[in-house]
Amino acid sequence: MQKLDPRATPPRNDPAAPPRAGFLATLRAVLWSFIGVRRRHDYEHDARSLDPRAIVVAGLLAGLVFVLTLVAVVRLVVGS
């Protein structure tokens, strides 16, 4: 008998599979991960529904915005 891996991605045509999350849901999950606060239930839902490529893109965009915000604040405080 073959054991099923619970972490395996379900087939696309599986009616029990959660629908893929949109980019805003992905961005929200990435922003929550920036502060490190997430409920286990939400994490498990994200693990099933988020696209890894969208996570990478959202993480890069959020990181870029964060760095640019820090640079702007430092320039404002220093006054140059």
C-alpha positions in Angstrom: 0.0 0.0 0.0 1.3 3.4 -0.9 1.5 6.1 1.8 0.4 9.6 0.8 2.5 12.6 1.7 0.3 15.2 3.5 2.6 18.0 2.3 2.2 16.9 -1.4 0.4 19.3 -3.6 -3.0 18.0 -4.5 -3.9 17.7 -8.2 -5.4 20.8 -9.9 -8.7 19.0 -10.6 -9.2 17.8 -7.1 -12.4 19.3 -5.7 -11.0 19.1 -2.1 -8.0 21.3 -3.0 -8.2 24.9 -1.9 -8.2 27.4 -4.7 -5.0 29.2 -5.5 -4.6 32.4 -3.6 -4.4 35.7 -5.5 -1.5 38.1 -5.4 -2.9 40.3 -2.6 -3.4 37.2 -0.4 0.2 36.2 -1.1 1.4 39.7 -0.3 -0.5 39.7 3.0 1.1 36.4 3.9 4.5 37.8 3.1 3.9 40.9 5.1 2.8 38.8 8.1 6.0 36.8 7.7 8.1 40.0 7.9 6.9 40.5 11.5 6.9 36.8 12.3 3.3 36.6 13.6 1.1 34.0 12.1 -1.5 31.5 13.5 -0.8 27.9 12.7 -4.2 27.5 10.9 -3.4 30.4 8.6 0.1 29.1 8.0 -1.2 25.7 7.0 -3.8 27.3 4.7 -1.1 29.4 3.1 1.1 26.4 2.6 -1.7 24.7 0.6 -2.9 27.6 -1.4 0.1 29.9 -2.2 2.2 29.7 -5.3 6.0 29.6 -4.6 6.8 31.9 -7.5 4.2 34.5 -6.3 5.8 34.3 -2.8 9.2 35.1 -4.2 7.9 38.0 -6.2 5.9 39.4 -3.3 8.9 39.0 -1.0 11.2 40.8 -3.4 8.7 43.7 -3.8 8.1 44.0 -0.1 11.8 43.9 0.6 12.5 46.6 -2.0 9.8 48.8 -0.5 11.1 48.2 3.0 14.7 49.2 2.0 13.6 52.2 0.0 11.5 53.4 3.0 14.5 53.0 5.3 16.6 55.0 2.9 14.0 57.8 2.7 13.7 58.0 6.5 17.4 58.2 7.0 17.7 60.9 4.3 14.9 62.8 6.0 16.5 62.5 9.4 20.0 63.3 8.3 18.8 66.2 6.1 20.9 65.6 3.0 
